[in-house]
């Protein structure tokens, strides 16, 4: 039996490390929603503070809001990962945080690359990223969902981005990908910051609907709007 690389940690602490490995970061608020509904945010903050003191996590400020945490050297070594422990750049921070918030709202997880390729070998193609893919349980049967983060670009550019991803799936040499899209088994979920941008994006997708692909748009103004304000200064 393969030993658990995180066996020296308590159950909640080990789960936090695995979540940071999966999402690139966590915050106390998002982690409480996603994984620990029976704990208070204050209890999660104390746990994250203890893990930071021990070096398992590294703390960084989040646009004047609560801090976010990335993996520290002991966690990286235990998991065999090579990642920087410094603060994330603006674009990377928005990307990771938005996906974490979307998963916390749904109570789901994105697949890691290894999980996706093991679970869907017939859909895995070299060079085709499995980033931000998840099991979309809003349909019966469930679809393969894809989170797309809006970086405050023109709505038409987001429509084009999703359209190009669908076109690439259909151009793949994997028949399973063709069947998945044509049968309505693939969905795109755009994550944006403001209600106004959500409405603009929904209208843009309504003007150019993608055949067989369901597209939804959700906003997280309380957590993401500051990212757009920084871009617009």
N, C-alpha and C positions, 0 to 999 in steps of 0.2 A: 504494500500500500504506500502510495506517495505521501510523504509528510506534508502537512499544511505549512506553507512558508510563513503564515501569520499566526501560528499556534501560540506564540507568546502574548498575543493580544486577547482581550475579552471579546465575547461575541459581537457586541455593538461596535467596538473599536475596529475589529477585523472587517465588519461590514462597511464601515465608513471608508476604510482604505480601499476596499474593492470598488466602492462607488466612485471614489476619486480617480481610481485607475480607469474606470469605464467612461466617466464624463469629463475628466480633465480637471475638475474642481468640484467642490461642494460649498454650500452655505448652510448655516444652522436651520434656517427657515425652510429651504428646499429639501434638505435631508429629512427633516421632521415630517414633512408632507409625503415624501416619497417612501420612506422606509420605517419611520418610528412614530406612527400616529398616537401611540399610547404614552409617549414621552412629551414633555413640554419643550418649547424652544429653548427655554433657559437651561434645562437639563442637557440638551444637545450642545449648547454653547459651552457649558462646563466640560463636557466630554471632549469637544474639539480643542479647548484650551489645554486640557491635560495632555492630549496627543501632541499638541504643538510644543509643549514644554519638554516632552520626551524626544522630539525631533521627527516623529512620524509624519507630521504635517508642517507646512510652512504657511504662515498667514500673510495676506495682502489686502489692502483697502479696496473697496468696491464703490467707486464714485460717490463717496460720502455716505454710503449706506453701510449695512453690516459687512464684515470682512468675508473674503472667500479664502479657501484653503486648497493648496496643491500638495502633492506628495513630497515628503522630505526624504533625505538620503537613506535612512533605515528601511522605509517602505519601498523605495526604488530598488534597493539591493535585494530585499526579500522577494520581490516579484520579478526580478531580472529585467527591469525596465531602465531605459536611458531617456530621461526627460530633464529639462531645466527646472530648477526650483524657484527661479526668479518670477516676478510678476508677468502675467500674460500681456501681450499687446492688445490694443483696443479691439481690433477685429476678431482676434482669437478668443478674447474674453467674452465678447458678445455671442459668438458662435457657440461656445461651450455652455455658457450660462443659459442662453435661450433654449437649447435642447434639454438641459436639466430641468428648467421650469416647465416645459411642455410635458415631459415625462412625469414630473411630480403631480401635475394637474390631472393626468390620466391614470396614474398609478401603474405605469408600464416601464419597461427598460428598452433602450436601444440595444441592438446586438453589437457585440465586439466583432471584429473581422473574423476571428477564429470561430466564434459561435455561429456566425452566419454561414461560413463555408462548411462547417460540420453539419449544420442542420439542413442546409439547402445546397447540396453539392451540384444538383442539376441546374441551379441558377447562378452558380459561381463561375465567373469568367476571369481569367488573368487580366489585370489592368482595369477591371470594373470595380469601383469602390463600393464597399458595403457600409460606408459611413452614414450614420444617422438613420439607419433602417430599423424598423420595429414591427411588432405584430399589432396590426390595426384591428382591434376587436369590435369596432363600431359596426361592422358588417357581418353577415352570416352567409357563407363562411367567412372567417377573418381574412383580411387582405394583408399584403405586404405594404406597410406604410413607410413614407420617407419624409422626415422633417427637413424643411428648407428655411433657413434663417434669412430674414430681410435685413440687409445692412443699409437701409435707408436709401436704396437706389430707386430709379424710376420704376413705376409699376409695370411698364411694358417690358423692362429688362427682366423682371422676375418671371413674367409670363414666358419670355423667350428661354430663360434658364430651365424652367420645368419642361417646356416643350422639347428642348435639346436632350434632356435626360431621357424622356420617353422615346424619342427618336433613336437614341443610342441603344436602348433596351431592345427596340424592334429590329435594329440593325445587327444585333448580336448573332453569333453562330450557335447560340444555345436555344433549341426549340422551346425549352421550358420557359424562357423569358418571353418569347413571342406569345405563347399560350396564356401566360400570366396576365400580360397587358391586355390582350384581345378579349379575355374573359372577364375583365373588370377587376382583376385581382391585385392591382397596384393603385395606391392612392398617394397623393401629395398633400402635405400639411404645412402651410406657410406660417411661420412664427414671426410676428412683428411687434412693434412697441406701443403704438397708439391706436385708439379706436378709429380715428380719422384715416390712418394709413390702412387699417384693416378694411374699411369700407372701400377705399380706392382700389385696393388689390382685388377684392371680391368683384368689383365692377369690371376691372380689367380682365379677369379670368372669365367673367360672364360674356364679355364681348368676343373672346377667342377661346371657347371651350375646347378642352382636349377630349377627343373621342375615347371612350372606355376608361378614362382616368378621372376619378373623383378628386376634386381639389377643395380643401377647406382653408380658411384663414383665421387665426386666433391672435388676440392682442394681450399683452401683459404690461399695461401702462404703469402699474405700481412698481414694477421691477426693472423695466427696460427703457422707459421713456428718457431717462438721463443719458443713455447711450446716444440717442438721436440728437439730444440737445447739444452734446459735446461736438458731434459732427457738424452741426449747423452754426457753431460760433465762428 
